[in-house]
Amino acid sequence: LKSVLDAYTARDLAAAHAVWERDDEIDAMYTSLFRDLLTYMMEDPRNITFCLHLLFCGKNLERIGDHATNIAETVHYMITGVPLTDERPKKDLTSSTAIEYPQSPK
């Protein structure tokens, strides 16, 4: 967030693009966290409350990254007068993540 605000203040196009390109790193970290926490919750239901709190924290941080990316796109437009038309980097795969839950023996 600080990087994109610095880019805005300095009208620094390269810095804004760097923030925009790093969004996929934040998305990938959140997807990894989601998978890990889901596994912990499945292994021991006593972990569910704690893991859900961490999951919500992680999602909020991921959303901050998305907002920083929006600001970077605005900085690009502010400097160039042209909207950023490139495909936004996206690696948040949690909407399509599935983990097979082991079946208990019968």
Backbone bond lengths (Angstrom), bond angles and torsions (degrees), N, CA, C in turn:
res aa  C-N    CA-C-N  psi(-1)  N-CA   C-N-CA  omega(-1)  CA-C   N-CA-C  phi
1 L - - - 1.450 - - 1.533 109.83 -
2 K 1.335 115.52 -42.85 1.465 119.08 179.57 1.531 110.57 -60.73
3 S 1.329 116.45 -40.77 1.470 120.14 -178.66 1.520 112.07 -60.69
4 V 1.327 117.06 -43.13 1.463 118.89 -178.39 1.528 111.01 -73.06
5 L 1.320 117.33 -33.75 1.466 119.12 176.43 1.523 110.89 -67.96
6 D 1.342 116.79 -36.74 1.468 120.25 174.41 1.529 110.47 -64.19
7 A 1.347 116.57 -40.61 1.466 120.63 178.36 1.527 110.24 -62.97
8 Y 1.314 116.69 -39.94 1.468 121.43 178.04 1.527 110.63 -63.27
9 T 1.326 115.92 -48.30 1.464 120.82 -177.97 1.524 111.42 -62.24
10 A 1.341 116.31 -42.48 1.465 121.04 -176.74 1.529 112.79 -87.06
11 R 1.336 117.32 -3.60 1.470 121.77 -174.56 1.527 109.56 53.10
12 D 1.345 115.32 47.89 1.464 123.03 -174.58 1.527 109.47 -100.68
13 L 1.323 116.30 102.59 1.461 121.85 -177.13 1.524 112.02 -64.42
14 A 1.322 117.38 -42.77 1.469 120.73 -179.14 1.528 111.21 -62.57
15 A 1.316 117.02 -41.66 1.467 120.50 179.33 1.528 110.80 -66.52
16 A 1.325 116.90 -38.47 1.469 120.26 177.80 1.522 110.53 -64.03
17 H 1.322 116.98 -41.90 1.466 120.48 177.96 1.525 111.24 -64.78
18 A 1.321 116.93 -36.88 1.469 120.18 178.83 1.530 110.64 -62.53
19 V 1.322 116.77 -41.27 1.469 120.79 177.21 1.521 109.50 -64.40
20 W 1.311 116.97 -45.26 1.466 122.35 -178.92 1.528 111.03 -58.75
21 E 1.335 115.93 -41.45 1.467 120.54 -178.46 1.524 112.43 -72.53
22 R 1.332 118.18 -24.37 1.470 120.81 -178.98 1.523 113.44 -80.75
23 D 1.315 118.05 -5.74 1.465 120.14 -178.87 1.526 111.47 -58.61
24 D 1.332 116.85 -35.38 1.466 118.72 -179.60 1.526 112.16 -65.59
25 E 1.332 117.79 -28.98 1.470 120.33 176.94 1.529 110.58 -65.92
26 I 1.316 116.22 -42.67 1.469 120.43 179.19 1.525 109.86 -65.64
27 D 1.339 116.34 -42.29 1.464 119.98 178.09 1.526 111.11 -61.10
28 A 1.328 116.73 -43.18 1.468 120.50 -179.68 1.530 111.10 -64.75
29 M 1.331 117.00 -38.76 1.473 119.89 177.48 1.519 110.82 -63.88
30 Y 1.330 116.46 -41.57 1.463 119.42 179.85 1.532 110.95 -65.97
31 T 1.321 117.33 -41.17 1.467 120.27 178.16 1.520 110.47 -61.27
32 S 1.321 116.97 -42.06 1.466 121.19 178.07 1.528 111.02 -63.33
33 L 1.332 116.43 -45.25 1.462 120.95 177.99 1.526 110.65 -60.54
34 F 1.321 116.88 -43.81 1.464 122.30 179.57 1.526 110.53 -57.52
35 R 1.322 116.41 -48.44 1.474 120.51 -179.25 1.525 111.40 -63.65
36 D 1.322 116.46 -44.47 1.468 119.76 -179.99 1.523 111.43 -62.10
37 L 1.315 116.42 -46.94 1.464 119.55 -178.36 1.522 111.70 -67.12
38 L 1.315 116.99 -36.08 1.460 120.08 176.56 1.525 110.58 -62.37
39 T 1.310 116.27 -40.63 1.466 120.91 177.62 1.523 110.94 -63.52
40 Y 1.335 117.10 -44.92 1.469 120.24 179.09 1.525 111.45 -61.18
41 M 1.328 116.25 -39.58 1.466 119.52 -179.41 1.525 111.32 -67.91
42 M 1.332 116.39 -36.06 1.465 119.26 179.27 1.527 111.45 -72.05
43 E 1.327 116.65 -33.17 1.463 120.39 -179.31 1.522 112.08 -70.15
44 D 1.328 116.32 -36.89 1.463 119.84 -177.66 1.529 109.11 -148.33
45 P 1.324 117.28 106.50 1.467 120.52 -178.00 1.532 114.05 -57.70
46 R 1.321 117.99 -18.73 1.468 119.40 177.32 1.523 111.58 -67.03
47 N 1.319 116.90 -16.69 1.472 121.84 179.47 1.526 113.12 -84.22
48 I 1.317 117.85 -8.04 1.466 120.56 -170.74 1.527 112.47 -58.76
49 T 1.309 118.55 -50.61 1.472 120.67 -176.88 1.524 111.32 -59.78
50 F 1.319 116.20 -49.85 1.464 121.06 -179.24 1.530 110.67 -61.53
51 C 1.328 116.31 -46.30 1.463 120.20 -178.08 1.526 111.81 -65.64
52 L 1.320 117.44 -36.62 1.462 119.29 177.81 1.526 111.57 -64.87
53 H 1.322 117.00 -38.71 1.472 119.52 176.01 1.530 110.12 -60.88
54 L 1.326 116.51 -44.52 1.465 119.87 178.24 1.524 111.32 -64.74
55 L 1.321 116.17 -38.49 1.456 120.61 179.68 1.531 111.22 -63.11
56 F 1.333 116.72 -43.32 1.466 120.00 177.60 1.531 111.06 -64.74
57 C 1.328 117.19 -39.11 1.474 120.16 176.49 1.524 110.08 -61.35
58 G 1.330 115.86 -46.39 1.462 120.50 179.45 1.520 112.15 -60.92
59 K 1.335 116.92 -42.66 1.469 120.67 179.97 1.526 110.56 -64.47
60 N 1.318 117.00 -39.85 1.466 119.55 178.26 1.523 111.35 -64.82
61 L 1.337 117.50 -38.64 1.463 120.26 176.53 1.529 110.65 -66.14
62 E 1.329 116.55 -38.18 1.464 120.60 177.58 1.529 110.11 -63.51
63 R 1.319 117.40 -38.99 1.469 121.58 178.01 1.535 110.99 -66.89
64 I 1.328 116.97 -36.05 1.469 119.69 174.96 1.525 109.31 -60.11
65 G 1.334 116.27 -41.63 1.466 120.39 176.01 1.521 111.90 -60.50
66 D 1.334 116.65 -40.46 1.469 120.27 177.21 1.528 111.03 -63.56
67 H 1.321 116.70 -41.05 1.472 119.96 178.34 1.532 110.78 -66.06
68 A 1.330 116.86 -38.49 1.469 120.08 176.64 1.528 110.08 -62.12
69 T 1.329 116.44 -38.24 1.462 120.81 177.51 1.530 110.54 -64.92
70 N 1.327 116.71 -39.89 1.474 120.19 176.41 1.526 110.84 -61.08
71 I 1.322 116.52 -41.81 1.468 120.52 178.53 1.524 109.55 -63.99
72 A 1.338 117.04 -40.97 1.469 120.78 178.60 1.529 110.52 -60.62
73 E 1.328 117.06 -39.94 1.461 120.41 177.27 1.533 110.79 -64.93
74 T 1.314 116.44 -37.53 1.466 120.75 177.87 1.526 110.80 -66.86
75 V 1.331 116.87 -40.77 1.471 121.05 177.55 1.526 109.41 -61.61
76 H 1.327 116.88 -43.26 1.468 120.78 177.97 1.531 110.12 -57.07
77 Y 1.320 116.56 -47.71 1.466 120.93 -179.62 1.532 111.21 -65.35
78 M 1.314 115.83 -39.87 1.459 121.08 -178.45 1.536 110.83 -62.31
79 I 1.336 116.29 -37.48 1.464 120.63 -176.88 1.526 111.54 -83.48
80 T 1.338 116.53 -43.74 1.465 120.28 -172.84 1.524 113.65 -95.18
81 G 1.337 116.91 -23.57 1.459 120.16 -174.94 1.517 113.03 78.26
82 V 1.324 115.96 6.46 1.467 121.81 -178.84 1.525 108.30 -124.99
83 P 1.334 117.44 132.34 1.471 118.48 177.91 1.529 111.25 -64.90
84 L 1.292 115.83 147.52 1.461 121.69 176.25 1.521 107.26 -74.67
85 T 1.329 116.67 113.25 1.465 120.25 -174.53 1.519 113.28 -100.99
86 D 1.316 117.52 -4.40 1.465 119.88 178.98 1.516 109.79 -62.58
87 E 1.325 115.48 152.36 1.464 120.87 176.44 1.521 108.69 -66.17
88 R 1.305 115.87 128.97 1.463 121.38 -178.50 1.527 109.65 -67.78
89 P 1.343 117.20 132.73 1.464 118.52 176.82 1.529 110.05 -63.48
90 K 1.319 116.19 133.90 1.471 119.28 -177.51 1.516 108.79 -145.65
91 K 1.312 115.29 119.61 1.457 119.73 176.77 1.516 111.97 -130.85
92 D 1.325 117.13 18.77 1.462 120.01 173.92 1.517 106.65 -82.00
93 L 1.322 116.09 103.37 1.458 121.63 -175.72 1.516 112.36 -103.65
94 T 1.319 117.29 14.26 1.464 119.35 -174.00 1.519 112.74 -65.94
95 S 1.316 117.89 -25.34 1.463 118.89 -179.88 1.523 111.85 -70.57
96 S 1.327 116.72 -17.74 1.464 119.76 179.65 1.524 112.29 -119.26
97 T 1.328 117.27 14.43 1.456 121.00 -178.72 1.517 110.35 -85.94
98 A 1.308 114.90 132.68 1.465 120.43 176.23 1.515 108.26 -137.20
99 I 1.298 115.47 138.12 1.459 121.17 176.57 1.515 107.02 -121.35
100 E 1.322 115.31 130.68 1.456 119.37 -179.12 1.519 109.27 -73.73
101 Y 1.304 115.27 125.88 1.461 121.25 179.11 1.519 107.85 -87.24
102 P 1.346 118.14 124.80 1.468 120.07 -177.69 1.530 111.13 -63.93
103 Q 1.313 114.78 135.47 1.462 121.05 178.08 1.515 109.76 -81.60
104 S 1.314 115.95 140.82 1.465 119.51 177.25 1.525 108.59 -76.05
105 P 1.332 116.76 143.49 1.467 119.89 -179.67 1.527 110.49 -64.10
106 K 1.317 115.57 144.08 1.467 120.39 -178.77 1.499 111.55 -98.02
